[in-house]
Amino acid sequence: MKNSALLPILAVLAAVPVSAQIMKGHDSNAPVNFSADRIEVQDRSDRVVVSGHVDVTQAGLRLTADRMTVAYQNSSSGQANSNIAIDRIDAAGNVVVTRGSDTARGNAAIYDLDKRLITMLGNVQLNQGANRLTGGRLVMDLNTGRSTVDGRSSTAPGTSPTASGRVSGTFTVPQRKTTQ
């Protein structure tokens, strides 16, 4: 396996699917560590497939999934100094992203690096402390900083739709002192 083929893995955590609060202040230049049961480099397809208990960490951020596919472009033309650009990262099966006590879960996640869009699909659940938000799909636009959760059913392979087709949540309310 060529060392340059592993480079797409190193950018994974800079691109994992999470809520805006989890990504806030994240150091995407920090070292990336990963482990999995299997890695398959598909040089002719410009793709790396990591599968089986995928666990990726970077600067306090952690992504776990059953499988992850990294699509990239290699513009090195066989030269020793490769120039790899990651286009898209897909994570599937029990996708969980954590940072501290914040957690994002879904059946699948897609990060389109060109459009700077992160989409989680299927049984999406965001937890921040005691606050919880659930839906069928989460879309985060990294250009605008806007996140949207809706109840749309997932169409990703191997995912199940949200039962109600609606967004629901539980939020804690700060206790206010009453005046008499």
ABEGO torsion letter per residue (X at the ends): XBAAAAAAAAAAAAABBBBAAAABGBBAABBBBBBBABBBBBAAAGBBBBBGGBBBBBGGBBBBBABBBBBBBBAAGGBABBBBBBABBBBBEGBBBBBEABBBBBABBBBBAAAGBBBBBEGBBBBBEABBBBBABBBBBAAAGBBBBBABBBABBGBBBBAAGBBBBBBBBBBBBBBX
